Amino acid sequence: MKGISGLASEKLAKLCRDIALDKKAEDAMILDVRGISNVADFFLICTGTSEPHLKAIADEIARRLCDEGIRPLHRDGYPPSRWIVMDFNDVLVHIFHPELRQRYALEDLWGDAKRVK
């Protein structure tokens, strides 16, 4: 399926993952939630080790996608909240501080989702 960017949603999710990894995000994973969620097709979940790191990951994703003409529909959370969400319509990017990632455990909550390589 084509998302807001014109890119296939899986390709966009992988691009976001690659950008996050370029900024040294940890434990980046993509969950395919098609058929089990009406919120999005894919979730990218990754970890930043500090508030500045969370901001750096989110800002780099936004900057590099903006260079491609892709902008999030919405961005919520700030580094002090320790969880930033970027909504690209069919792809939701979750950037967590380790403590919050463990607390909310989205990977477990969406345990029926396939993991994308």
N, CA, C and O atoms as a MOPAC input file, in Angstrom:
PM7 MOZYME 1SCF
protein

 N      0.84300 1    -1.17300 1     0.00000 1
 C      0.00000 1     0.00000 1     0.00000 1
 C      0.89400 1     1.24400 1     0.00000 1
 O      1.93700 1     1.26300 1     0.65500 1
 N      0.49500 1     2.24900 1    -0.71400 1
 C      1.24700 1     3.50400 1    -0.77700 1
 C      0.78100 1     4.42100 1     0.34200 1
 O     -0.41800 1     4.59200 1     0.56000 1
 N      1.73800 1     5.00700 1     1.04600 1
 C      1.43800 1     5.91700 1     2.13500 1
 C      1.41400 1     7.36600 1     1.65300 1
 O      1.35100 1     7.63200 1     0.45200 1
 N      1.46300 1     8.28900 1     2.59700 1
 C      1.40500 1     9.71100 1     2.28900 1
 C      2.57600 1    10.14900 1     1.42100 1
 O      2.48800 1    11.14900 1     0.70800 1
 N      3.65200 1     9.41400 1     1.48100 1
 C      4.85400 1     9.80400 1     0.76500 1
 C      4.87100 1     9.30900 1    -0.67100 1
 O      5.70100 1     9.73800 1    -1.47200 1
 N      3.95600 1     8.40500 1    -0.99600 1
 C      4.02700 1     7.76800 1    -2.29600 1
 C      4.89100 1     6.51400 1    -2.23500 1
 O      4.86500 1     5.68800 1    -3.14800 1
 N      5.65600 1     6.37600 1    -1.15300 1
 C      6.44500 1     5.16000 1    -0.95100 1
 C      5.54100 1     4.07400 1    -0.40400 1
 O      4.56100 1     4.36500 1     0.28300 1
 N      5.85600 1     2.84600 1    -0.69700 1
 C      5.15100 1     1.74900 1    -0.05400 1
 C      5.42400 1     1.84800 1     1.44000 1
 O      6.53500 1     2.18600 1     1.84800 1
 N      4.41700 1     1.55500 1     2.25800 1
 C      4.56500 1     1.73500 1     3.70500 1
 C      5.70200 1     0.89100 1     4.28600 1
 O      6.39300 1     1.34400 1     5.19900 1
 N      5.90800 1    -0.31600 1     3.78000 1
 C      7.00400 1    -1.13900 1     4.29200 1
 C      8.36100 1    -0.51000 1     3.95700 1
 O      9.27900 1    -0.52700 1     4.77700 1
 N      8.47600 1     0.03300 1     2.76800 1
 C      9.72300 1     0.69000 1     2.37700 1
 C      9.98300 1     1.91600 1     3.24700 1
 O     11.12200 1     2.17100 1     3.64000 1
 N      8.93500 1     2.67200 1     3.54700 1
 C      9.07600 1     3.83600 1     4.41500 1
 C      9.49600 1     3.41000 1     5.81900 1
 O     10.35400 1     4.04900 1     6.42800 1
 N      8.90300 1     2.34600 1     6.33400 1
 C      9.27700 1     1.84700 1     7.66300 1
 C     10.74800 1     1.45000 1     7.69500 1
 O     11.45600 1     1.74600 1     8.65800 1
 N     11.20400 1     0.78200 1     6.64600 1
 C     12.61600 1     0.36700 1     6.58800 1
 C     13.54000 1     1.57400 1     6.46400 1
 O     14.62400 1     1.58600 1     7.04800 1
 N     13.12400 1     2.58100 1     5.71500 1
 C     13.92600 1     3.79200 1     5.59400 1
 C     14.04100 1     4.48400 1     6.95500 1
 O     15.12700 1     4.92300 1     7.33300 1
 N     12.94100 1     4.58400 1     7.68400 1
 C     12.97900 1     5.17000 1     9.02500 1
 C     13.89600 1     4.36800 1     9.94200 1
 O     14.66200 1     4.94400 1    10.71500 1
 N     13.82000 1     3.04900 1     9.85800 1
 C     14.70400 1     2.20300 1    10.67800 1
 C     16.16700 1     2.46500 1    10.33400 1
 O     17.00100 1     2.60300 1    11.22900 1
 N     16.47700 1     2.53200 1     9.05400 1
 C     17.86600 1     2.76500 1     8.64400 1
 C     18.37600 1     4.11400 1     9.14600 1
 O     19.51800 1     4.22400 1     9.59200 1
 N     17.53600 1     5.12600 1     9.07200 1
 C     17.93100 1     6.44400 1     9.55500 1
 C     18.15000 1     6.40000 1    11.06400 1
 O     19.13200 1     6.94900 1    11.56400 1
 N     17.24700 1     5.75400 1    11.79000 1
 C     17.39700 1     5.64100 1    13.24500 1
 C     18.69700 1     4.91100 1    13.59100 1
 O     19.41900 1     5.31600 1    14.50200 1
 N     18.98600 1     3.85000 1    12.86900 1
 C     20.22700 1     3.10700 1    13.12800 1
 C     21.45200 1     3.94400 1    12.79700 1
 O     22.48000 1     3.82600 1    13.46500 1
 N     21.35700 1     4.78500 1    11.77900 1
 C     22.46400 1     5.70400 1    11.46400 1
 C     22.76100 1     6.63100 1    12.63200 1
 O     23.90100 1     7.05600 1    12.82000 1
 N     21.73300 1     6.94400 1    13.42000 1
 C     21.90400 1     7.80500 1    14.59500 1
 C     22.11900 1     6.97800 1    15.86100 1
 O     21.97600 1     7.48400 1    16.97400 1
 N     22.46300 1     5.70700 1    15.68000 1
 C     22.81900 1     4.81300 1    16.79000 1
 C     21.64900 1     4.44300 1    17.69600 1
 O     21.84300 1     4.17600 1    18.88200 1
 N     20.43200 1     4.42500 1    17.14200 1
 C     19.29500 1     3.91100 1    17.90000 1
 C     19.56600 1     2.44800 1    18.22400 1
 O     20.24100 1     1.75000 1    17.46800 1
 N     19.04400 1     2.00100 1    19.33000 1
 C     19.24000 1     0.61700 1    19.75100 1
 C     17.95100 1    -0.18200 1    19.58100 1
 O     16.84700 1     0.36100 1    19.61600 1
 N     18.13000 1    -1.48700 1    19.39700 1
 C     17.00700 1    -2.43500 1    19.34500 1
 C     15.88600 1    -1.98800 1    18.41600 1
 O     14.71200 1    -2.08000 1    18.77500 1
 N     16.22900 1    -1.51000 1    17.23700 1
 C     15.22400 1    -1.06300 1    16.27600 1
 C     14.52300 1    -2.26900 1    15.66800 1
 O     15.16700 1    -3.19800 1    15.18000 1
 N     13.20600 1    -2.24000 1    15.70500 1
 C     12.43400 1    -3.32600 1    15.09600 1
 C     11.19500 1    -2.77500 1    14.42600 1
 O     10.61400 1    -1.78200 1    14.86300 1
 N     10.80700 1    -3.44100 1    13.35700 1
 C      9.59100 1    -3.06900 1    12.63500 1
 C      8.57100 1    -4.17700 1    12.85400 1
 O      8.86300 1    -5.35700 1    12.66000 1
 N      7.38600 1    -3.78400 1    13.25600 1
 C      6.27500 1    -4.72300 1    13.41500 1
 C      5.26900 1    -4.48200 1    12.30000 1
 O      4.86000 1    -3.34700 1    12.05500 1
 N      4.87900 1    -5.54100 1    11.63700 1
 C      3.85000 1    -5.49300 1    10.60300 1
 C      2.50700 1    -5.71700 1    11.28600 1
 O      2.16600 1    -6.84000 1    11.65700 1
 N      1.75600 1    -4.64400 1    11.44500 1
 C      0.48400 1    -4.73000 1    12.16300 1
 C     -0.72100 1    -4.68600 1    11.22300 1
 O     -1.85500 1    -4.48900 1    11.66000 1
 N     -0.46100 1    -4.87500 1     9.92000 1
 C     -1.57600 1    -4.92400 1     8.97100 1
 C     -2.49300 1    -6.08600 1     9.35900 1
 O     -2.02800 1    -7.18600 1     9.65800 1
 N     -3.76500 1    -5.83000 1     9.34800 1
 C     -4.73300 1    -6.88500 1     9.66300 1
 C     -5.02100 1    -7.02200 1    11.14700 1
 O     -6.00800 1    -7.65600 1    11.52100 1
 N     -4.18000 1    -6.43900 1    12.00900 1
 C     -4.45500 1    -6.51500 1    13.44300 1
 C     -4.58700 1    -5.12500 1    14.07700 1
 O     -4.90200 1    -5.00000 1    15.26100 1
 N     -4.34400 1    -4.09700 1    13.28300 1
 C     -4.49300 1    -2.72400 1    13.76300 1
 C     -5.08100 1    -1.87500 1    12.64800 1
 O     -4.74500 1    -2.04600 1    11.47600 1
 N     -5.95500 1    -0.96600 1    13.02200 1
 C     -6.45200 1    -0.02100 1    12.03000 1
 C     -5.75600 1     1.33800 1    12.18100 1
 O     -6.13900 1     2.31000 1    11.53000 1
 N     -4.74800 1     1.39800 1    13.02800 1
 C     -4.00300 1     2.63100 1    13.28500 1
 C     -2.92700 1     2.85400 1    12.22900 1
 O     -2.72900 1     3.97800 1    11.76700 1
 N     -2.23500 1     1.79000 1    11.84800 1
 C     -1.12200 1     1.89000 1    10.89700 1
 C     -0.85000 1     0.51300 1    10.32100 1
 O     -1.40000 1    -0.48700 1    10.78200 1
 N      0.00200 1     0.47400 1     9.31200 1
 C      0.44400 1    -0.80100 1     8.74200 1
 C      1.69500 1    -1.32400 1     9.44300 1
 O      1.86300 1    -2.53000 1     9.62400 1
 N      2.57300 1    -0.39100 1     9.83500 1
 C      3.84600 1    -0.76200 1    10.44000 1
 C      4.15900 1     0.14300 1    11.61600 1
 O      3.86800 1     1.33900 1    11.59500 1
 N      4.76100 1    -0.45000 1    12.64800 1
 C      5.33200 1     0.30100 1    13.75600 1
 C      6.83400 1     0.11800 1    13.69500 1
 O      7.31500 1    -1.00600 1    13.55100 1
 N      7.57600 1     1.19600 1    13.80200 1
 C      9.00600 1     1.12000 1    14.06300 1
 C      9.16700 1     1.47600 1    15.52600 1
 O      8.70300 1     2.52400 1    15.97600 1
 N      9.82300 1     0.60400 1    16.26400 1
 C     10.09300 1     0.82600 1    17.68300 1
 C     11.59800 1     0.81000 1    17.84900 1
 O     12.26800 1    -0.12600 1    17.41200 1
 N     12.13500 1     1.85000 1    18.48400 1
 C     13.57100 1     1.87700 1    18.73600 1
 C     13.83800 1     2.60500 1    20.04100 1
 O     12.94400 1     3.22200 1    20.62100 1
 N     15.08000 1     2.52300 1    20.49300 1
 C     15.47100 1     3.07800 1    21.77200 1
 C     16.58300 1     4.09600 1    21.60200 1
 O     17.54200 1     3.87500 1    20.86100 1
 N     16.44000 1     5.21500 1    22.30000 1
 C     17.49500 1     6.20700 1    22.44000 1
 C     17.96400 1     6.17500 1    23.87700 1
 O     17.15800 1     5.96900 1    24.78500 1
 N     19.24000 1     6.37400 1    24.09900 1
 C     19.81000 1     6.16000 1    25.43100 1
 C     19.71100 1     7.36500 1    26.35700 1
 O     19.99600 1     7.24500 1    27.54900 1
 N     19.31400 1     8.51800 1    25.83900 1
 C     19.20400 1     9.73100 1    26.64600 1
 C     18.21400 1    10.67400 1    25.96800 1
 O     17.81000 1    10.44300 1    24.82800 1
 N     17.82700 1    11.73300 1    26.66900 1
 C     16.90900 1    12.69700 1    26.06900 1
 C     17.50600 1    13.34300 1    24.81400 1
 O     16.80700 1    13.45900 1    23.80700 1
 N     18.78800 1    13.77000 1    24.84000 1
 C     19.35600 1    14.31500 1    23.60400 1
 C     19.40300 1    13.29000 1    22.46400 1
 O     19.24700 1    13.64400 1    21.29500 1
 N     19.61600 1    12.02900 1    22.81500 1
 C     19.66400 1    10.97700 1    21.79800 1
 C     18.28800 1    10.77800 1    21.16700 1
 O     18.18100 1    10.62200 1    19.95100 1
 N     17.22800 1    10.78300 1    21.99100 1
 C     15.86300 1    10.66400 1    21.45500 1
 C     15.59900 1    11.77300 1    20.44200 1
 O     15.09500 1    11.52900 1    19.34600 1
 N     15.95200 1    13.00100 1    20.83500 1
 C     15.73800 1    14.15900 1    19.96000 1
 C     16.55200 1    14.03000 1    18.67900 1
 O     16.05800 1    14.33300 1    17.59300 1
 N     17.78900 1    13.58400 1    18.80200 1
 C     18.64800 1    13.44900 1    17.62300 1
 C     18.07800 1    12.43200 1    16.63400 1
 O     18.10700 1    12.65900 1    15.42400 1
 N     17.56700 1    11.32700 1    17.13800 1
 C     16.97600 1    10.30400 1    16.26300 1
 C     15.75200 1    10.87400 1    15.55000 1
 O     15.64100 1    10.77900 1    14.32800 1
 N     14.83500 1    11.46600 1    16.31700 1
 C     13.60600 1    12.02600 1    15.72300 1
 C     13.92400 1    13.13700 1    14.72500 1
 O     13.34500 1    13.19500 1    13.64000 1
 N     14.84200 1    14.00800 1    15.10000 1
 C     15.18600 1    15.11700 1    14.20500 1
 C     15.82200 1    14.62000 1    12.91300 1
 O     15.56300 1    15.16800 1    11.84200 1
 N     16.65000 1    13.58700 1    13.00800 1
 C     17.29900 1    13.06600 1    11.80300 1
 C     16.28400 1    12.38500 1    10.88400 1
 O     16.35100 1    12.53900 1     9.66400 1
 N     15.35800 1    11.64300 1    11.45500 1
 C     14.30200 1    11.03100 1    10.63600 1
 C     13.51300 1    12.13700 1     9.93500 1
 O     13.26900 1    12.06100 1     8.73100 1
 N     13.11700 1    13.16000 1    10.68700 1
 C     12.34500 1    14.25200 1    10.10000 1
 C     13.14200 1    14.96400 1     9.01400 1
 O     12.60300 1    15.24800 1     7.94400 1
 N     14.40800 1    15.25700 1     9.26600 1
 C     15.23200 1    15.99900 1     8.30300 1
 C     15.43900 1    15.21100 1     7.02000 1
 O     15.26400 1    15.74000 1     5.92200 1
 N     15.81100 1    13.94400 1     7.16200 1
 C     16.12400 1    13.16000 1     5.96700 1
 C     14.87400 1    12.86300 1     5.14800 1
 O     14.93500 1    12.84900 1     3.91900 1
 N     13.74900 1    12.62700 1     5.80200 1
 C     12.51700 1    12.39000 1     5.05400 1
 C     12.01700 1    13.68900 1     4.42600 1
 O     11.47000 1    13.67300 1     3.32300 1
 N     12.19900 1    14.80600 1     5.11800 1
 C     11.81900 1    16.10200 1     4.54500 1
 C     12.60600 1    16.36300 1     3.26300 1
 O     12.07300 1    16.91700 1     2.30200 1
 N     13.87200 1    15.96100 1     3.25500 1
 C     14.68500 1    16.08900 1     2.04500 1
 C     14.08900 1    15.30800 1     0.87600 1
 O     14.32600 1    15.63400 1    -0.28700 1
 N     13.31000 1    14.27100 1     1.19900 1
 C     12.64600 1    13.44500 1     0.18900 1
 C     11.20200 1    13.91500 1    -0.05800 1
 O     10.46200 1    13.28200 1    -0.81200 1
 N     10.81300 1    15.01300 1     0.57300 1
 C      9.46000 1    15.52100 1     0.40600 1
 C      8.42700 1    14.84000 1     1.28400 1
 O      7.22800 1    14.93000 1     1.02200 1
 N      8.88500 1    14.15800 1     2.32500 1
 C      7.99300 1    13.41500 1     3.21700 1
 C      7.99600 1    14.10000 1     4.58300 1
 O      9.04900 1    14.32200 1     5.18000 1
 N      6.80500 1    14.42700 1     5.06000 1
 C      6.68000 1    15.05000 1     6.37300 1
 C      5.69200 1    14.23600 1     7.21500 1
 O      4.71900 1    13.69400 1     6.69200 1
 N      5.95300 1    14.15900 1     8.51600 1
 C      4.98600 1    13.44600 1     9.36000 1
 C      3.67000 1    14.20300 1     9.43600 1
 O      3.64400 1    15.43300 1     9.37900 1
 N      2.59100 1    13.46800 1     9.56400 1
 C      1.29100 1    14.09400 1     9.78300 1
 C      1.24900 1    14.71600 1    11.17000 1
 O      0.59800 1    15.73700 1    11.39200 1
 N      1.95500 1    14.08400 1    12.09600 1
 C      1.96000 1    14.54600 1    13.47600 1
 C      3.21500 1    14.02200 1    14.16300 1
 O      3.72400 1    12.94700 1    13.84300 1
 N      3.69300 1    14.80700 1    15.10700 1
 C      4.83000 1    14.39000 1    15.94600 1
 C      4.45600 1    14.76700 1    17.35900 1
 O      4.06900 1    15.90600 1    17.62200 1
 N      4.57000 1    13.82000 1    18.27100 1
 C      4.16600 1    14.07400 1    19.64900 1
 C      5.23900 1    13.57300 1    20.58900 1
 O      5.98100 1    12.64400 1    20.27100 1
 N      5.31300 1    14.19400 1    21.74200 1
 C      6.30700 1    13.84200 1    22.73700 1
 C      7.55200 1    14.67900 1    22.54000 1
 O      7.85900 1    15.12600 1    21.43500 1
 N      8.23300 1    14.87100 1    23.59400 1
 C      9.46500 1    15.64700 1    23.58600 1
 C     10.48200 1    14.87000 1    24.38500 1
 O     10.10400 1    14.00800 1    25.17900 1
 N     11.74600 1    15.14000 1    24.20600 1
 C     12.74400 1    14.36300 1    24.94300 1
 C     12.44600 1    14.20700 1    26.43800 1
 O     12.62800 1    13.10700 1    26.96000 1
 N     11.99000 1    15.26000 1    27.16500 1
 C     11.70600 1    15.03600 1    28.58700 1
 C     10.60500 1    14.00400 1    28.84400 1
 O     10.55800 1    13.41100 1    29.92200 1
 N      9.72100 1    13.78400 1    27.86700 1
 C      8.67100 1    12.76500 1    28.05300 1
 C      9.23800 1    11.36000 1    27.88700 1
 O      8.62900 1    10.38000 1    28.31600 1
 N     10.39300 1    11.27300 1    27.27100 1
 C     11.12500 1    10.01200 1    27.05300 1
 C     10.41700 1     9.05500 1    26.09500 1
 O     10.68700 1     7.85400 1    26.09100 1
 N      9.50300 1     9.60500 1    25.27700 1
 C      8.82700 1     8.82000 1    24.24400 1
 C      8.38100 1     9.79800 1    23.17100 1
 O      7.57900 1    10.69300 1    23.43300 1
 N      8.89500 1     9.62800 1    21.97700 1
 C      8.52100 1    10.46200 1    20.84700 1
 C      7.82600 1     9.57900 1    19.81800 1
 O      8.31000 1     8.49600 1    19.48900 1
 N      6.69100 1    10.04900 1    19.31400 1
 C      5.93800 1     9.32300 1    18.28500 1
 C      5.85000 1    10.20600 1    17.05100 1
 O      5.50600 1    11.38500 1    17.13400 1
 N      6.16600 1     9.61800 1    15.90900 1
 C      6.05000 1    10.31300 1    14.62900 1
 C      5.05600 1     9.53000 1    13.77600 1
 O      5.21300 1     8.32600 1    13.57500 1
 N      4.04500 1    10.21200 1    13.28300 1
 C      2.97000 1     9.57400 1    12.51600 1
 C      3.14200 1     9.88400 1    11.03700 1
 O      2.98800 1    11.02400 1    10.59900 1
 N      3.46400 1     8.84600 1    10.28200 1
 C      3.57600 1     8.96400 1     8.82900 1
 C      2.40900 1     8.23700 1     8.15800 1
 O      2.56900 1     7.65400 1     7.08500 1
 N      1.24000 1     8.27400 1     8.79000 1
 C      0.01000 1     7.67200 1     8.31000 1
 C      0.06200 1     6.15300 1     8.40900 1
 O     -0.49600 1     5.59100 1     9.35200 1
 N      0.70500 1     5.47600 1     7.48200 1
 C      0.77400 1     4.01500 1     7.51700 1
 C      1.92500 1     3.50200 1     8.35900 1
 O      2.03000 1     2.29900 1     8.59800 1
 N      2.78700 1     4.39400 1     8.80900 1
 C      3.95500 1     4.03100 1     9.62000 1
 C      3.98700 1     4.92400 1    10.85800 1
 O      3.98700 1     6.15100 1    10.75300 1
 N      4.01500 1     4.29600 1    12.02600 1
 C      4.19800 1     5.02400 1    13.28100 1
 C      5.59500 1     4.71800 1    13.80900 1
 O      5.96900 1     3.55500 1    13.95700 1
 N      6.35600 1     5.75800 1    14.08900 1
 C      7.70400 1     5.61100 1    14.61800 1
 C      7.65000 1     5.92900 1    16.11300 1
 O      7.24000 1     7.02100 1    16.50700 1
 N      8.06300 1     4.97400 1    16.93400 1
 C      8.10900 1     5.13800 1    18.38700 1
 C      9.57100 1     5.13900 1    18.80600 1
 O     10.29000 1     4.16800 1    18.57000 1
 N     10.01100 1     6.22900 1    19.42600 1
 C     11.38200 1     6.34100 1    19.89800 1
 C     11.31200 1     6.46500 1    21.42100 1
 O     10.81600 1     7.45900 1    21.95200 1
 N     11.81000 1     5.45200 1    22.10500 1
 C     11.66800 1     5.34000 1    23.55100 1
 C     12.99100 1     5.48800 1    24.29100 1
 O     14.05400 1     5.15100 1    23.77000 1
 N     12.90200 1     5.99600 1    25.50500 1
 C     13.96100 1     5.84100 1    26.48800 1
 C     13.85600 1     4.38600 1    26.96800 1
 O     12.74600 1     3.85600 1    27.02100 1
 N     14.96900 1     3.72100 1    27.32000 1
 C     14.90300 1     2.29300 1    27.68400 1
 C     13.87200 1     1.97100 1    28.75900 1
 O     13.16800 1     0.96600 1    28.65500 1
 N     13.77200 1     2.80700 1    29.78900 1
 C     12.83500 1     2.54000 1    30.88100 1
 C     11.38300 1     2.53200 1    30.39000 1
 O     10.60500 1     1.65300 1    30.76200 1
 N     11.02600 1     3.49700 1    29.56600 1
 C      9.65200 1     3.55800 1    29.06200 1
 C      9.37800 1     2.45300 1    28.04700 1
 O      8.27100 1     1.91800 1    27.99300 1
 N     10.36600 1     2.11900 1    27.25800 1
 C     10.15400 1     1.02200 1    26.30200 1
 C      9.83500 1    -0.26000 1    27.04100 1
 O      8.95700 1    -1.02300 1    26.63600 1
 N     10.55200 1    -0.49200 1    28.12300 1
 C     10.29700 1    -1.69500 1    28.91800 1
 C      8.92900 1    -1.61500 1    29.58800 1
 O      8.21000 1    -2.61300 1    29.64200 1
 N      8.56600 1    -0.45800 1    30.09100 1
 C      7.28800 1    -0.29700 1    30.79000 1
 C      6.10100 1    -0.52800 1    29.84800 1
 O      5.15800 1    -1.23600 1    30.20100 1
 N      6.14700 1     0.06400 1    28.66300 1
 C      5.00500 1    -0.03100 1    27.74800 1
 C      5.03700 1    -1.28100 1    26.87500 1
 O      3.98900 1    -1.72600 1    26.40700 1
 N      6.18400 1    -1.84200 1    26.65200 1
 C      6.35100 1    -3.13800 1    25.98200 1
 C      5.44900 1    -3.30900 1    24.75500 1
 O      4.67400 1    -4.26200 1    24.67100 1
 N      5.56000 1    -2.37400 1    23.80900 1
 C      4.72600 1    -2.45400 1    22.61300 1
 C      4.95600 1    -3.74900 1    21.83700 1
 O      4.03600 1    -4.27700 1    21.21100 1
 N      6.17600 1    -4.25300 1    21.87900 1
 C      6.45500 1    -5.51200 1    21.18500 1
 C      5.59400 1    -6.63900 1    21.73900 1
 O      5.14500 1    -7.50700 1    20.99000 1
 N      5.36300 1    -6.62900 1    23.05300 1
 C      4.52300 1    -7.64800 1    23.67800 1
 C      3.04400 1    -7.36300 1    23.43700 1
 O      2.25700 1    -8.27300 1    23.17600 1
 N      2.68300 1    -6.09100 1    23.52900 1
 C      1.28700 1    -5.69600 1    23.30400 1
 C      0.83300 1    -6.09900 1    21.90000 1
 O     -0.30200 1    -6.53500 1    21.70600 1
 N      1.73400 1    -5.95000 1    20.92200 1
 C      1.45400 1    -6.31100 1    19.54300 1
 C      2.17000 1    -7.62300 1    19.19900 1
 O      2.75400 1    -7.76300 1    18.12400 1
 N      2.11300 1    -8.56400 1    20.12100 1
 C      2.82500 1    -9.83300 1    19.96800 1
 C      2.40400 1   -10.66000 1    18.76700 1
 O      3.16500 1   -11.51600 1    18.31600 1
 N      1.20500 1   -10.42600 1    18.23700 1
 C      0.74700 1   -11.16800 1    17.06100 1
 C      1.33600 1   -10.61600 1    15.76800 1
 O      1.20900 1   -11.23400 1    14.71100 1
 N      1.97500 1    -9.46500 1    15.84900 1
 C      2.53300 1    -8.83200 1    14.64700 1
 C      3.79800 1    -9.55700 1    14.18500 1
 O      4.59900 1   -10.03000 1    14.99100 1
 N      3.94800 1    -9.62800 1    12.85600 1
 C      5.17200 1   -10.20300 1    12.30800 1
 C      6.27400 1    -9.15200 1    12.39000 1
 O      6.03000 1    -7.95600 1    12.23200 1
 N      7.47800 1    -9.62200 1    12.63600 1
 C      8.64300 1    -8.73100 1    12.63600 1
 C      9.22300 1    -8.70200 1    11.23500 1
 O      9.39300 1    -9.73600 1    10.58900 1
 N      9.51800 1    -7.51300 1    10.79000 1
 C     10.02600 1    -7.30300 1     9.43000 1
 C     11.53900 1    -7.25700 1     9.49200 1
 O     12.12100 1    -6.56600 1    10.32800 1
 N     12.16700 1    -8.00000 1     8.60100 1
 C     13.63900 1    -8.01600 1     8.53100 1
 C     14.14400 1    -6.81300 1     7.79900 1
 O     15.35300 1    -6.65000 1     7.63800 1

